[in-house]
Amino acid sequence: MPLCRAGVLDRRAGGVPAGRRRVAHTGDPPAAAQALDWGLLPRALLGVLALLCGNGFIVGINQVYDVDIDTVNKPFLPIAAGAAPALPTG
């Protein structure tokens, strides 16, 4: 019996070392590729666009409302640096 635990496990799996096992290959694509519906691609791209727009909106709102904090911590941001006008505070 080998001293290496991996050797014991390999022998229990059929007596063939892990690197030399043969896998049966068929000409068919994998089941995941067959189940892929390309008709969903436009909806997925619209979803990604909506997420990007939402992220831009949230970042913009954060910059407007955190001007005082950003002038100290992140002076390179456009509104904090004075390069873009902020909403009037009142």
C-alpha angles and dihedrals in degrees: 000000000000120000093225115087092213089059090054091050092048092053091050090052092062107299094273119116114247095249094053102050114123121228120205110239122199128189093244119101117245118278092250091058091050091051094051111115110206090192088077093061096089091049091048091051091049089051091052090049091051091050092050092049091048091050091050090050093050093048091048093050090048092053093049096050098038099050094124092050094043094052088064102033103028110021091163094071113106099242094040091050092050094243093118124038117248125216113275113263117222 
